[in-house]
Amino acid sequence: MTARLVHRVRSTLQPSDHPYLNGAWAPVFEEWNDDDCPVTGQIPRDLDGVYLRNTENPVHEPLGKYHPFDGDGMLCSMRFHNGRAAFRNRFVRTRGFVSEQEAGRALWSGIAEVPPRSERPGWGAQGSLKDSSSTDVCVHGGRALTSFYQCGELYAADPVTLDQYGAVGWGGQFPREGVSAHGVVDRTRDELLWFAYSREAPYMRCGAVSRGGDPIETVDVPLPGPRLPHAMMHTPNWYVLNDFPLFWDAALMPRGIFAARLHDLPSRFALVRRHAPAGTERIRWFEADPTYVLHFTNAREEGDEVILDGYRQQQPMPPALAGAPKKYAQMMAYVDLHSMKPQLWRWRFDLRTGTTREEMLDETLCEFGTINRAWYGRANRYVYSVTGAPGWFLFDGLIKQDLVTGRHETVRFGPGVYGSETPFVAREGAQSEDDGWLLTYVTDTLQNWSECWIYAAQSLASGPIARVRLPLRIPSGTHSCWADASELTT
């Protein structure tokens, strides 16, 4: 056996009926290494790189109500090379995590506790939350960077070993309010693009840093007040940001209550010019129908238009989930894809007229999409999304959506089996956009194990071509990324 238990963190969690502290979301407290994971099937020998996933894994009994986005960040890394796989999992040692380990208990309450009961000042846009760095992960400059959706620090780690380097500093110029999750890496320029939002004017900023962590530019993006953007995109010439009508109720904020409301306003999108010469108009605003969008899949420039694809929610503020326990029903609706009803959508921003056209690309309820990274910034044909288990923040299958023909192919993971965001990895020498593999960590709640499954993207219906067993069951997860071997060195 090559698996080895490295560390067990201290936990004070007590048994609970909370739906996101049990089942597929039941937390784990062990950190493992496995340098030669058991494999069923055959790993492609030219699959060479690392599959990283971040997720929320709470360690301590919560201060008040628990929300599934409150948990401590935990990274999983699977390195593929020469047909073999090596696995690591580690908690992200944020300042908050370390402080709570030292205290032996929770020191910060979460987003569902109103007003907050945090015992110490917090981080990010709200100011009272723990920055758990649990939302997202990307690789830039040879380092894995984890981040938090309500803004905070970026924590760096070795993408293979998960050895941790602490918070990045960007030469002393890291934004005071932190940065949001879902910054993006522009691989053509080798820049990390970021955005941040806060309760202080101008309320939103964006910028870029080099591979070495040197700031390239910072741009103020003034808003009418505090907002809750979740993700950004980019094209060669533009940062693509947003101002949706779902944001905190301003009348409640002075009382320390951060309650999101859907306001009677249009959606707005900001095109912010990158590397703009002095005197150039920097920001162009475009209006669209009211909605909320968590995630986007691609953006590109085509003639006088900027085209953006993402998941438009039909119901950004859903009612409490029918049939759920009353004390959890509203929280469960806010994380259920079948309640929010996101669909793959397209917005076209006309730079000549300042107008917006929008259209539905696929009526399927789905989210957390990925594409072939070589098609970022140009017209991609395929999107690989996840489908949701009704009533739950759980991914029960994959869908391959063909934006040219409108056809799609769906596979389910099976009863009690739930997956993760699924990056596409192009085959070496690929001859078509979908020539490659899809990777996903899955957890079987009936048999209490976890694996990494590899699908051939051109034949999803054939099932996984390889199943790599993990040394422990991991909780269900959210965001992930793939980095080729060439991206793993600083």
C-alpha positions as CSV (number, residue, x, y, z in Angstrom):
1,M,0.0,0.0,0.0
2,T,1.3,3.5,-0.9
3,A,-1.3,5.5,0.9
4,R,-0.1,7.3,4.1
5,L,-2.0,9.3,6.7
6,V,0.0,12.6,7.1
7,H,-2.1,14.6,9.6
8,R,-5.4,14.8,11.4
9,V,-6.7,18.3,12.3
10,R,-8.4,19.1,15.5
11,S,-12.2,19.2,15.3
12,T,-15.0,20.2,17.6
13,L,-17.9,19.4,15.3
14,Q,-20.8,17.6,17.0
15,P,-23.4,15.3,15.4
16,S,-26.1,17.3,13.6
17,D,-29.1,16.9,11.4
18,H,-27.8,19.7,9.1
19,P,-28.1,18.5,5.5
20,Y,-24.7,19.9,4.5
21,L,-22.9,18.3,7.5
22,N,-23.9,14.8,6.5
23,G,-24.1,12.5,3.5
24,A,-22.1,13.7,0.5
25,W,-21.1,16.8,2.4
26,A,-19.9,15.1,5.6
27,P,-16.6,16.7,6.5
28,V,-13.3,14.8,6.9
29,F,-10.4,15.8,9.1
30,E,-7.5,13.7,7.7
31,E,-4.8,14.7,5.2
32,W,-3.3,11.9,3.1
33,N,-0.6,11.1,0.5
34,D,-0.8,8.3,-2.0
35,D,2.0,8.2,-4.5
36,D,0.6,5.4,-6.6
37,C,-3.2,5.3,-6.4
38,P,-5.0,2.1,-7.4
39,V,-6.6,2.3,-10.9
40,T,-9.4,0.4,-12.5
41,G,-9.1,0.7,-16.3
42,Q,-6.2,2.5,-17.9
43,I,-5.0,6.1,-17.4
44,P,-4.0,7.6,-20.8
45,R,-0.2,7.9,-20.8
46,D,-0.2,11.3,-22.4
47,L,-2.4,12.7,-19.6
48,D,0.3,14.8,-17.9
49,G,-0.5,17.4,-15.4
50,V,-2.5,18.0,-12.2
51,Y,-6.2,18.0,-11.4
52,L,-7.0,20.4,-8.5
53,R,-10.2,20.8,-6.6
54,N,-11.2,23.1,-3.7
55,T,-14.1,22.7,-1.4
56,E,-15.7,23.7,1.9
57,N,-14.9,21.3,4.8
58,P,-15.9,22.7,8.2
59,V,-13.6,21.8,11.2
60,H,-15.3,23.4,14.2
61,E,-18.8,23.6,15.7
62,P,-20.3,26.7,14.1
63,L,-21.1,29.9,15.9
64,G,-24.8,29.9,15.1
65,K,-26.3,28.8,11.8
66,Y,-24.1,26.9,9.4
67,H,-24.1,27.5,5.6
68,P,-22.3,25.1,3.2
69,F,-20.2,28.0,1.9
70,D,-18.7,28.6,5.4
71,G,-16.5,25.6,5.6
72,D,-12.7,25.6,5.7
73,G,-10.9,25.3,2.4
74,M,-9.6,21.9,1.5
75,L,-7.5,21.2,-1.6
76,C,-7.3,17.8,-3.4
77,S,-4.5,17.3,-6.0
78,M,-4.1,14.4,-8.4
79,R,-0.9,14.4,-10.4
80,F,-1.1,12.3,-13.6
81,H,2.1,11.2,-15.3
82,N,3.1,8.1,-17.4
83,G,-0.2,6.4,-16.8
84,R,0.0,6.7,-13.0
85,A,-1.7,9.0,-10.4
86,A,-0.5,10.5,-7.1
87,F,-2.9,12.1,-4.7
88,R,-2.7,14.7,-1.9
89,N,-5.4,16.5,0.2
90,R,-4.7,19.4,2.5
91,F,-6.6,22.1,4.4
92,V,-5.7,25.6,3.3
93,R,-3.8,27.1,6.2
94,T,-5.5,30.5,6.1
95,R,-5.0,33.0,9.0
96,G,-8.5,32.1,10.2
97,F,-7.9,28.4,10.0
98,V,-4.7,28.7,12.0
99,S,-6.3,31.0,14.6
100,E,-9.2,28.5,15.1
101,Q,-6.8,25.6,15.4
102,E,-4.9,27.4,18.1
103,A,-8.1,28.4,19.9
104,G,-9.6,24.9,19.5
105,R,-13.0,26.4,18.4
106,A,-14.7,28.6,15.9
107,L,-14.0,32.3,16.2
108,W,-16.1,33.5,13.2
109,S,-19.8,33.0,12.3
110,G,-21.0,32.4,8.8
111,I,-23.2,34.1,6.2
112,A,-26.4,32.6,7.6
113,E,-26.0,34.0,11.1
114,V,-27.7,37.4,11.2
115,P,-26.4,39.6,12.7
116,P,-22.9,38.0,12.8
117,R,-21.5,36.6,16.0
118,S,-17.9,36.7,15.0
119,E,-15.5,37.2,18.0
120,R,-12.8,38.9,15.9
121,P,-12.7,41.2,12.9
122,G,-13.2,39.3,9.6
123,W,-12.1,39.7,6.0
124,G,-13.5,40.7,2.7
125,A,-16.5,42.6,1.4
126,Q,-18.8,41.9,4.4
127,G,-16.0,42.4,7.0
128,S,-17.1,39.9,9.6
129,L,-16.6,36.5,7.9
130,K,-13.6,34.2,8.0
131,D,-11.6,34.1,4.8
132,S,-11.6,30.3,4.4
133,S,-10.2,30.4,0.8
134,S,-12.5,27.6,0.0
135,T,-14.2,28.7,-3.2
136,D,-11.9,28.5,-6.1
137,V,-8.5,27.4,-7.3
138,C,-6.3,28.2,-10.3
139,V,-2.7,27.8,-11.3
140,H,-0.5,30.8,-12.2
141,G,3.2,31.2,-12.1
142,G,3.6,27.5,-11.1
143,R,1.6,27.9,-7.9
144,A,-1.9,26.9,-7.0
145,L,-3.9,30.0,-5.8
146,T,-7.0,29.5,-3.6
147,S,-9.6,32.2,-3.1
148,F,-12.9,33.1,-1.3
149,Y,-16.1,34.2,-3.0
150,Q,-16.7,37.2,-0.7
151,C,-13.2,38.5,-1.2
152,G,-10.1,37.8,0.8
153,E,-6.4,36.9,0.4
154,L,-5.0,34.6,-2.2
155,Y,-3.2,31.6,-0.7
156,A,-0.4,29.9,-2.6
157,A,0.6,26.3,-2.6
158,D,2.6,23.8,-4.7
159,P,0.0,22.4,-7.1
160,V,1.4,18.8,-6.7
161,T,2.6,18.4,-3.1
162,L,0.2,21.1,-1.7
163,D,3.1,22.5,0.4
164,Q,1.8,25.9,1.4
165,Y,3.4,29.3,1.0
166,G,0.9,31.5,2.7
167,A,-0.9,34.6,1.4
168,V,0.6,36.4,-1.7
169,G,1.6,40.0,-1.4
170,W,2.1,41.3,-4.9
171,G,5.0,43.5,-3.8
172,G,3.0,45.1,-1.1
173,Q,0.2,46.1,-3.5
174,F,-2.4,43.4,-2.7
175,P,-5.8,45.1,-2.5
176,R,-6.8,46.1,1.0
177,E,-10.3,44.6,0.5
178,G,-8.8,41.4,-0.9
179,V,-9.8,39.9,-4.2
180,S,-12.8,37.7,-5.1
181,A,-12.8,34.1,-6.2
182,H,-13.0,33.5,-10.0
183,G,-10.2,35.6,-11.1
184,V,-9.0,34.2,-14.5
185,V,-5.7,33.3,-16.0
186,D,-5.0,34.8,-19.5
187,R,-2.7,32.1,-20.8
188,T,-1.8,34.1,-24.0
189,R,-0.2,36.9,-21.9
190,D,0.5,34.8,-18.8
191,E,-1.4,37.3,-16.6
192,L,-3.7,36.7,-13.7
193,L,-6.8,38.9,-14.0
194,W,-8.6,39.7,-10.8
195,F,-11.6,41.7,-9.5
196,A,-12.7,42.8,-6.0
197,Y,-15.8,44.3,-4.5
198,S,-16.4,46.0,-1.2
199,R,-18.7,48.3,0.9
200,E,-16.6,51.4,0.1
201,A,-16.5,53.5,-3.1
202,P,-15.7,52.8,-5.9
203,Y,-17.2,49.4,-4.8
204,M,-15.5,47.4,-7.5
205,R,-12.0,47.2,-9.0
206,C,-10.1,44.9,-11.3
207,G,-6.6,44.4,-12.5
208,A,-3.8,42.2,-13.7
209,V,-0.6,40.8,-12.3
210,S,2.4,39.1,-14.0
211,R,3.6,35.5,-13.7
212,G,6.0,36.7,-11.0
213,G,3.2,38.4,-9.0
214,D,4.0,42.0,-10.0
215,P,1.0,44.3,-10.5
216,I,0.5,45.4,-14.1
217,E,-2.6,47.6,-13.7
218,T,-5.5,48.4,-11.3
219,V,-8.7,49.9,-12.6
220,D,-11.5,51.4,-10.4
221,V,-15.0,50.4,-11.7
222,P,-17.4,52.8,-9.9
223,L,-20.8,51.4,-8.9
224,P,-23.9,53.0,-7.4
225,G,-23.3,51.1,-4.1
226,P,-22.1,47.8,-2.8
227,R,-22.8,44.9,-5.1
228,L,-22.3,41.1,-5.1
229,P,-20.6,40.1,-8.3
230,H,-19.4,36.5,-8.3
231,A,-17.3,35.9,-11.5
232,M,-15.6,37.7,-14.3
233,M,-14.5,36.9,-17.9
234,H,-12.1,38.5,-20.3
235,T,-11.2,38.9,-24.0
236,P,-7.9,40.1,-25.5
237,N,-9.0,43.7,-25.0
238,W,-11.6,43.7,-22.2
239,Y,-12.2,42.7,-18.7
240,V,-15.9,41.6,-18.6
241,L,-17.5,42.5,-15.2
242,N,-21.1,42.7,-14.0
243,D,-23.6,44.6,-11.7
244,F,-26.6,42.4,-11.2
245,P,-29.8,43.5,-9.3
246,L,-29.3,40.9,-6.6
247,F,-27.3,42.6,-3.8
248,W,-27.5,43.5,-0.1
249,D,-30.4,45.5,1.3
250,A,-28.8,48.9,2.0
251,A,-31.3,49.8,4.7
252,L,-30.2,46.8,6.8
253,M,-26.5,47.1,6.4
254,P,-26.0,49.7,9.1
255,R,-27.4,47.2,11.6
256,G,-24.8,44.6,10.5
257,I,-27.4,42.6,8.5
258,F,-26.2,41.5,5.1
259,A,-29.4,40.2,3.5
260,A,-29.4,39.9,-0.3
261,R,-32.5,41.2,-2.1
262,L,-33.6,41.2,-5.8
263,H,-34.0,44.9,-6.7
264,D,-36.1,46.3,-9.5
265,L,-33.1,47.1,-11.7
266,P,-31.7,45.8,-15.0
267,S,-28.6,43.7,-15.2
268,R,-25.5,45.7,-16.2
269,F,-22.3,44.5,-17.7
270,A,-19.0,46.5,-17.7
271,L,-16.5,46.1,-20.5
272,V,-13.3,47.5,-19.0
273,R,-10.5,48.1,-21.5
274,R,-7.3,46.3,-20.7
275,H,-3.9,48.1,-21.0
276,A,-5.7,51.2,-22.1
277,P,-3.5,54.1,-23.4
278,A,-3.9,57.4,-21.6
279,G,-7.1,59.3,-22.7
280,T,-8.9,56.2,-23.9
281,E,-12.5,55.6,-22.7
282,R,-11.9,52.9,-20.1
283,I,-15.4,51.5,-19.2
284,R,-18.4,50.8,-21.4
285,W,-21.7,49.8,-19.6
286,F,-24.4,47.6,-21.2
287,E,-27.9,46.8,-19.8
288,A,-29.7,43.5,-20.0
289,D,-32.7,41.8,-18.6
290,P,-32.7,41.4,-14.8
291,T,-31.1,38.1,-13.5
292,Y,-28.2,36.8,-11.6
293,V,-25.2,34.8,-12.9
294,L,-22.8,32.8,-10.9
295,H,-20.5,31.5,-13.6
296,F,-19.5,32.2,-17.2
297,T,-18.0,29.8,-19.7
298,N,-16.3,32.0,-22.4
299,A,-16.1,35.5,-23.9
300,R,-14.9,36.7,-27.2
301,E,-14.7,39.6,-29.6
302,E,-16.4,39.3,-33.0
303,G,-16.4,42.4,-35.2
304,D,-18.0,45.2,-33.3
305,E,-19.4,42.8,-30.7
306,V,-18.2,41.3,-27.4
307,I,-20.0,38.0,-26.8
308,L,-20.4,36.5,-23.4
309,D,-21.7,33.0,-22.5
310,G,-22.8,32.0,-19.0
311,Y,-25.6,30.6,-16.9
312,R,-28.6,32.9,-16.5
313,Q,-30.8,32.2,-13.5
314,Q,-34.5,32.2,-14.1
315,Q,-35.2,32.5,-10.4
316,P,-32.3,34.2,-8.5
317,M,-34.4,34.5,-5.3
318,P,-36.3,31.2,-5.1
319,P,-38.9,30.4,-2.4
320,A,-38.1,28.0,0.4
321,L,-37.5,24.4,-0.8
322,A,-40.8,22.5,-0.5
323,G,-40.6,19.4,1.6
324,A,-37.3,20.4,3.3
325,P,-37.0,20.8,7.1
326,K,-38.3,24.2,7.8
327,K,-35.2,25.5,9.5
328,Y,-33.1,24.6,6.5
329,A,-35.6,25.1,3.6
330,Q,-34.6,28.6,2.5
331,M,-30.9,27.9,2.7
332,M,-31.4,24.7,0.7
333,A,-33.3,26.6,-2.1
334,Y,-30.5,29.1,-2.4
335,V,-28.0,26.4,-3.4
336,D,-30.3,24.2,-5.4
337,L,-29.9,24.4,-9.2
338,H,-33.5,23.3,-9.7
339,S,-34.7,26.2,-7.5
340,M,-32.5,28.9,-9.2
341,K,-33.0,27.4,-12.7
342,P,-29.8,28.4,-14.5
343,Q,-29.6,27.9,-18.2
344,L,-26.7,28.4,-20.7
345,W,-27.2,31.9,-22.1
346,R,-25.5,34.3,-24.5
347,W,-25.2,38.1,-24.3
348,R,-24.0,40.2,-27.3
349,F,-22.7,43.7,-26.5
350,D,-22.6,46.0,-29.6
351,L,-19.7,48.4,-29.2
352,R,-21.2,50.7,-31.9
353,T,-24.7,51.2,-30.6
354,G,-24.2,50.3,-26.8
355,T,-27.1,47.9,-27.0
356,T,-27.4,44.3,-25.8
357,R,-28.9,41.2,-27.5
358,E,-29.4,38.0,-25.5
359,E,-30.6,34.5,-26.2
360,M,-30.9,31.1,-24.6
361,L,-28.3,28.5,-25.8
362,D,-29.7,25.4,-24.1
363,E,-32.8,25.0,-22.0
364,T,-31.3,22.3,-19.7
365,L,-30.9,23.3,-16.0
366,C,-27.1,23.1,-15.5
367,E,-24.1,25.0,-14.2
368,F,-20.4,24.9,-13.4
369,G,-19.3,24.6,-17.1
370,T,-15.9,24.2,-18.6
371,I,-14.5,24.3,-22.1
372,N,-11.4,23.3,-24.0
373,R,-9.0,26.0,-22.7
374,A,-7.5,26.5,-26.2
375,W,-10.9,27.9,-27.2
376,Y,-11.0,30.7,-24.6
377,G,-11.5,34.0,-26.4
378,R,-12.8,32.4,-29.6
379,A,-16.0,30.6,-30.7
380,N,-16.1,27.3,-28.9
381,R,-18.5,24.6,-30.0
382,Y,-18.7,22.5,-26.8
383,V,-19.5,23.2,-23.1
384,Y,-19.2,20.6,-20.4
385,S,-21.7,21.3,-17.6
386,V,-22.8,19.5,-14.5
387,T,-26.4,18.7,-13.7
388,G,-27.8,19.0,-10.2
389,A,-29.6,16.6,-7.9
390,P,-33.1,18.1,-7.3
391,G,-33.2,19.9,-4.0
392,W,-29.5,19.7,-3.3
393,F,-26.2,21.4,-4.1
394,L,-24.9,18.1,-5.5
395,F,-23.7,17.3,-9.0
396,D,-25.3,14.0,-10.2
397,G,-24.1,14.0,-13.8
398,L,-22.4,15.6,-16.8
399,I,-23.8,17.2,-19.9
400,K,-21.9,17.8,-23.2
401,Q,-23.6,20.7,-25.0
402,D,-23.0,21.3,-28.7
403,L,-23.6,25.0,-29.4
404,V,-23.6,24.5,-33.1
405,T,-26.2,21.7,-33.5
406,G,-28.0,22.2,-30.2
407,R,-27.6,18.5,-29.4
408,H,-26.4,17.4,-26.0
409,E,-25.3,14.2,-24.3
410,T,-25.9,13.5,-20.6
411,V,-24.5,10.9,-18.3
412,R,-25.5,10.2,-14.7
413,F,-22.9,9.1,-12.1
414,G,-25.3,6.6,-10.6
415,P,-27.4,6.3,-7.4
416,G,-25.8,8.1,-4.4
417,V,-22.8,9.1,-6.5
418,Y,-21.9,12.8,-6.8
419,G,-19.2,14.6,-8.7
420,S,-17.3,17.8,-9.0
421,E,-16.7,20.6,-11.5
422,T,-15.2,18.8,-14.5
423,P,-12.3,20.3,-16.5
424,F,-11.6,19.3,-20.1
425,V,-8.0,18.2,-20.9
426,A,-7.0,18.2,-24.5
427,R,-5.3,15.2,-25.9
428,E,-1.7,15.7,-27.1
429,G,-2.0,16.4,-30.9
430,A,-5.8,16.7,-30.7
431,Q,-7.4,17.1,-34.1
432,S,-10.8,18.5,-32.9
433,E,-12.1,20.7,-30.1
434,D,-13.6,17.7,-28.1
435,D,-10.6,15.4,-28.6
436,G,-9.6,14.9,-24.9
437,W,-10.7,13.9,-21.5
438,L,-13.0,15.0,-18.7
439,L,-11.9,14.6,-15.1
440,T,-14.1,14.6,-12.0
441,Y,-13.8,13.6,-8.3
442,V,-16.8,11.5,-7.3
443,T,-18.0,10.4,-3.9
444,D,-20.2,7.3,-3.5
445,T,-22.4,8.0,-0.4
446,L,-23.8,4.4,-0.4
447,Q,-20.4,2.7,-0.2
448,N,-18.4,5.5,1.4
449,W,-15.5,5.9,-1.0
450,S,-14.2,8.5,-3.4
451,E,-12.5,8.2,-6.8
452,C,-11.3,10.3,-9.7
453,W,-13.1,9.3,-12.9
454,I,-11.7,10.0,-16.4
455,Y,-14.1,10.1,-19.4
456,A,-13.2,10.3,-23.1
457,A,-15.0,13.5,-24.1
458,Q,-16.1,12.1,-27.4
459,S,-17.8,9.1,-25.9
460,L,-19.3,10.0,-22.5
461,A,-21.9,7.2,-22.8
462,S,-19.2,4.6,-22.6
463,G,-18.5,5.5,-19.0
464,P,-15.2,6.2,-17.3
465,I,-12.1,4.8,-19.1
466,A,-10.3,4.9,-15.8
467,R,-11.3,5.1,-12.1
468,V,-8.6,6.1,-9.6
469,R,-9.3,5.2,-6.0
470,L,-8.6,7.9,-3.3
471,P,-7.2,6.9,0.1
472,L,-10.2,8.5,1.8
473,R,-13.7,9.6,1.2
474,I,-13.8,13.3,0.4
475,P,-16.8,15.6,0.7
476,S,-18.6,16.8,-2.3
477,G,-16.8,19.7,-4.0
478,T,-17.2,22.8,-6.0
479,H,-14.5,24.4,-8.2
480,S,-11.6,22.8,-9.8
481,C,-9.0,23.3,-12.5
482,W,-6.5,21.5,-14.7
483,A,-2.8,22.5,-15.2
484,D,-0.6,20.9,-17.8
485,A,2.9,19.7,-16.7
486,S,4.4,22.8,-18.4
487,E,2.4,25.0,-16.0
488,L,3.7,23.4,-12.8
489,T,7.1,25.2,-12.6
490,T,7.7,28.7,-11.3
